Amino acid sequence: MLVLLLDAARGGYLQNSTANASLVATAHEILARPVSVETVGMLYPPITTLLAVVVPGGAVGLGAVGALVAGFLLQRLVEWSRRQRQTGIDAIALVLVVGGTPLFAFLATTNLEVFLGLALFALGMIDLVRFVVFANTQAGFRAGLLFAAAALTAPAFAFSILIAACVAPFLPHSRRGSRAGTALTLAFPTVAAFGSVTILGVVFLSDPLFAVDVLHVGFAPEQVERTRTFFAQPWAWLYFVPPAGGVVLAFLRRRPVAAVAPALLMGSIVLMSLAGVLPTGSSGTAFLLLLLAMVAIAPVGGHGLRTRWTLRLGAVVLLVTGWTSAFLIYRPVDQWMQALLRGWPF
């Protein structure tokens, strides 16, 4: 429904003003070139680039795919909460705080690259918890593959292993002395994927840094300035509400060491911004990334009355924060909502 409204907006919003439109144009431009090692590097991220080629309808088709991914992701989050014996109210609260903000719908309909990476990362986080906390070895292998798929979907999620590494040490481990094995299981698929690209660069181009070139990582002055300008906004403190909520939850559960995880998550996201791997049109990515990590972790062991009411109150605060952020600090989301109104037939 949202995709159809956006497609009907005057000025061709979906086809001209979104990350999906840029992805489609870039994909077709790359595939029109002669095949070479450099072309293989330019195809990164390969999963979303190939989707942009095979999905009909251009940016509208990619928006529809994003909407389908959004529905599947929300269903999996509800299922995960219910498996942790959360009540129906608590499961709905956890999912509403993710899917009930304009940030979620904005990314789902306009930026398949980042949104699909977010979805794969969230599913990987759920399997990470099942692996570390509940000793499910099969889930551990799935988590590693999902993190690698996220890294091959959006450049920002090449840091997904770093983000997962920030969280895993603070989960209650079911198997003592297995931290090194856990890290290897999670990291191997991503390391193998980019290691193969490095070997390709060495063999054909004599460039051992080819994988870094593919990621387009670089701390350019304009990226640093863009990040500084964002945090200099009067309402930029809203950006820190999700990690603050994670810290409060950790102390309420009497696990003060786990309070370090949200701070490390926030640090890794700022690093993404500085490195330039958070592309234009990805407003709200950091907010949703933190929320998804918290939703994957929060249900574990959270059966006490105090914890349940804390989660419900936190869900309300984060939902309000998501809406407020959309209007006050994320200009692309405000433009997206205006396009929705222009496409409304009444």
C-alpha positions in Angstrom: 0.0 0.0 0.0 2.7 2.5 1.0 4.7 1.6 -2.1 1.7 2.3 -4.4 1.1 5.6 -2.6 4.8 6.6 -3.1 4.6 5.5 -6.7 1.6 7.8 -7.2 3.3 10.8 -5.7 3.8 13.7 -8.0 7.4 14.2 -9.2 8.1 10.5 -9.3 9.5 10.2 -5.8 10.3 6.5 -5.9 11.9 6.5 -9.3 14.0 9.7 -8.8 14.6 10.4 -5.1 15.4 7.2 -3.3 18.3 4.8 -2.7 16.5 2.1 -4.6 16.4 4.3 -7.7 20.2 4.9 -7.4 20.8 1.2 -6.9 18.9 0.2 -10.0 20.7 2.8 -12.1 24.1 1.8 -10.8 23.4 -1.9 -11.3 22.5 -1.5 -14.9 25.4 0.8 -15.6 27.9 -1.8 -14.1 26.4 -4.7 -16.0 26.6 -2.8 -19.3 30.4 -2.7 -18.9 32.8 -5.4 -20.2 33.4 -8.2 -17.6 36.6 -7.8 -15.7 38.0 -8.1 -12.1 37.3 -4.4 -11.6 33.7 -5.0 -12.7 33.4 -7.8 -10.1 34.6 -5.4 -7.5 32.1 -2.7 -8.6 29.2 -5.2 -8.2 29.6 -5.1 -4.5 27.2 -5.4 -2.7 26.4 -8.4 -5.0 23.1 -9.6 -3.4 21.2 -6.3 -3.7 22.9 -5.5 -7.0 21.6 -8.7 -8.6 18.2 -8.2 -7.0 18.1 -4.7 -8.7 18.7 -6.5 -12.0 16.2 -9.4 -11.7 13.3 -7.7 -9.9 10.9 -6.1 -12.4 9.5 -2.6 -11.8 12.7 -0.8 -10.9 12.5 1.1 -7.6 8.9 0.2 -7.2 9.6 -3.5 -7.5 12.5 -3.2 -5.0 10.1 -1.3 -2.6 7.6 -4.1 -2.9 10.4 -6.7 -2.1 11.4 -4.5 1.0 7.8 -4.5 2.2 7.7 -8.3 1.9 10.9 -8.6 3.9 9.5 -6.2 6.5 6.5 -8.5 7.0 8.6 -11.6 7.3 11.0 -9.9 9.8 8.2 -8.7 12.1 6.7 -12.2 12.1 10.0 -13.7 13.1 10.4 -11.2 15.9 6.9 -12.1 17.3 7.8 -15.8 17.0 11.1 -15.3 18.8 9.4 -13.4 21.7 6.7 -16.0 22.0 9.3 -18.8 22.1 10.9 -17.0 25.1 7.6 -17.3 26.9 6.8 -13.6 26.6 3.1 -12.7 26.9 1.2 -11.6 23.9 1.3 -8.0 25.1 5.1 -8.1 25.6 5.6 -9.6 22.1 3.5 -7.0 20.5 5.2 -4.2 22.4 8.7 -5.4 21.2 7.6 -5.6 17.6 5.6 -2.4 17.7 8.7 -0.5 18.8 10.5 -1.7 15.6 7.8 -1.7 13.0 5.6 1.1 14.4 7.8 4.0 13.5 8.2 5.8 10.2 11.9 4.9 10.1 11.1 1.3 9.6 8.6 1.9 6.8 10.9 4.5 5.2 13.8 2.1 4.8 11.6 -0.9 3.8 10.1 1.0 0.9 13.0 3.1 -0.3 16.3 1.4 0.5 16.3 -2.4 0.0 20.1 -2.5 0.3 20.2 -1.3 3.9 16.8 -2.8 5.0 17.6 -6.3 3.7 21.0 -6.0 5.5 19.1 -5.0 8.7 16.7 -8.0 8.4 19.5 -10.5 7.9 21.5 -9.0 10.8 18.4 -9.2 13.1 17.8 -12.9 12.2 21.5 -13.5 12.7 21.3 -11.9 16.2 18.4 -14.2 17.1 20.5 -17.2 16.1 23.5 -15.8 17.9 21.5 -15.8 21.1 20.2 -19.3 20.5 23.8 -20.4 19.9 25.5 -18.7 22.9 22.7 -18.9 25.5 20.9 -22.1 24.5 23.9 -24.1 23.1 22.2 -24.6 19.7 25.1 -25.4 17.4 23.0 -25.4 14.2 21.9 -21.8 15.1 25.5 -20.8 15.4 26.3 -21.9 11.8 23.2 -20.1 10.6 24.2 -16.9 12.5 27.6 -16.9 10.8 26.0 -17.3 7.3 23.4 -14.7 8.0 26.0 -12.2 9.1 28.0 -12.9 6.0 24.9 -12.5 3.8 24.3 -9.1 5.5 27.8 -8.1 4.7 27.3 -9.0 1.1 24.0 -7.1 1.0 25.1 -3.7 2.3 28.6 -2.2 2.9 27.5 -1.1 6.4 27.1 -4.7 7.5 30.6 -5.6 6.7 30.9 -4.4 10.3 28.2 -6.9 11.4 30.8 -9.3 12.9 32.2 -6.4 14.9 28.7 -5.5 16.1 28.0 -9.1 17.0 31.3 -9.3 18.8 30.3 -6.3 20.9 27.2 -8.2 22.1 28.2 -11.8 22.4 30.6 -11.5 25.4 27.8 -10.0 27.5 25.3 -12.9 27.0 25.1 -15.7 29.5 27.2 -18.5 27.9 25.8 -22.0 28.2 29.2 -23.6 27.5 32.2 -22.4 29.5 35.5 -21.9 27.7 33.8 -21.8 24.3 34.2 -18.1 23.5 37.0 -18.6 21.0 35.1 -21.3 19.2 32.0 -19.1 19.2 33.9 -16.3 17.6 35.4 -18.5 14.9 32.0 -20.0 14.1 30.4 -16.6 13.7 33.3 -14.8 11.9 34.4 -17.6 9.4 31.8 -17.0 6.6 32.4 -13.2 6.5 36.1 -13.5 6.7 36.1 -16.2 4.0 34.0 -14.0 1.7 36.2 -11.0 1.9 39.3 -13.2 2.1 38.4 -14.6 -1.3 38.1 -11.1 -2.7 41.5 -10.2 -1.3 43.0 -13.3 -3.0 41.3 -12.3 -6.3 42.9 -8.8 -6.0 46.3 -10.3 -5.3 46.2 -12.8 -8.2 44.8 -10.6 -10.9 45.6 -7.0 -9.8 48.5 -7.4 -7.4 46.4 -5.4 -5.0 46.1 -7.0 -1.5 43.8 -4.2 -0.4 41.2 -4.9 -3.1 38.6 -6.0 -0.5 39.0 -2.6 1.2 38.6 -0.8 -2.1 35.4 -2.9 -2.8 34.0 -1.7 0.5 34.7 2.0 -0.3 35.9 2.5 3.2 37.7 5.7 3.9 37.7 8.4 6.6 37.3 11.3 4.2 37.1 14.8 5.7 33.5 15.3 4.3 32.3 12.2 6.0 33.8 13.3 9.4 32.2 16.7 8.9 28.8 15.2 8.0 28.9 13.1 11.2 29.9 16.1 13.3 27.1 18.2 11.8 24.5 15.5 12.5 25.5 15.2 16.2 25.5 19.0 16.5 21.8 19.2 15.9 19.7 20.4 18.9 17.7 17.2 18.9 20.6 14.8 18.3 20.4 13.5 21.9 17.4 11.4 20.7 19.9 9.3 18.9 21.2 8.0 22.2 17.9 7.0 23.7 18.0 3.3 22.5 21.5 2.6 24.0 20.5 4.4 27.2 17.5 2.1 27.4 19.8 -0.9 27.0 22.0 0.3 29.8 19.0 0.7 32.1 17.7 -2.7 31.3 21.1 -4.3 32.0 21.2 -2.7 35.5 17.6 -3.7 36.2 18.5 -7.3 35.5 21.5 -7.0 37.8 23.9 -7.6 35.0 26.0 -4.3 35.1 28.7 -5.8 32.8 26.1 -6.1 30.0 25.6 -2.4 30.2 28.8 -2.0 28.2 27.2 -3.7 25.1 24.9 -0.8 24.1 27.8 1.6 24.4 30.0 -0.6 22.1 27.1 -0.9 19.7 26.8 2.8 19.5 30.5 3.2 19.0 30.5 0.7 16.1 27.6 2.6 14.4 29.5 5.9 14.7 32.5 4.2 13.2 30.3 3.1 10.2 29.3 6.7 9.7 32.8 8.0 9.9 34.0 5.3 7.5 31.4 6.3 4.9 29.6 2.9 4.7 26.3 4.3 5.8 25.0 5.6 2.4 22.7 8.5 1.6 19.0 7.6 2.2 19.8 5.3 5.2 18.3 7.6 7.8 17.2 5.7 10.9 19.5 2.7 10.2 21.4 3.2 13.5 18.2 3.6 15.5 16.7 0.4 14.0 20.0 -1.5 14.3 20.1 -0.9 18.1 16.4 -1.7 18.5 16.8 -5.0 16.6 19.8 -6.0 18.7 17.8 -5.2 21.9 14.7 -7.0 20.7 16.8 -10.1 20.0 18.4 -10.0 23.5 15.6 -8.5 25.7 13.3 -11.6 25.9 16.1 -13.8 27.2 15.5 -14.4 30.9 13.1 -11.5 31.1 10.2 -13.2 32.9 10.0 -11.2 36.1 7.2 -8.7 36.7 9.6 -5.8 37.0 11.4 -6.7 33.8 8.2 -7.1 31.9 6.9 -3.7 33.0 10.3 -2.1 32.2 10.1 -3.6 28.7 6.6 -2.2 28.2 7.5 1.2 29.4 10.7 1.2 27.4 8.7 0.2 24.3 6.5 3.3 24.7 9.5 5.6 25.2 11.3 4.2 22.1 8.2 4.3 20.0 7.7 8.0 20.8 11.5 8.6 20.2 11.2 7.0 16.8 8.4 9.2 15.7 10.0 12.3 17.2 13.3 11.5 15.5 11.6 11.1 12.1 10.3 14.6 12.3 13.2 16.4 14.0 16.5 14.9 13.0 16.0 12.8 9.8 15.1 15.1 6.9 14.8 12.3 4.3 12.1 10.6 6.4 10.2 13.9 6.5 10.4 14.1 2.7 9.2 10.5 2.4 6.1 11.3 4.5 5.4 14.4 2.4 5.6 12.1 -0.7 3.1 9.8 0.9 0.7 12.6 1.4 1.1 13.7 -2.2 0.2 10.2 -3.4 -2.9 10.0 -1.2 -5.9 10.1 -3.5 -8.3 11.9 -1.1 
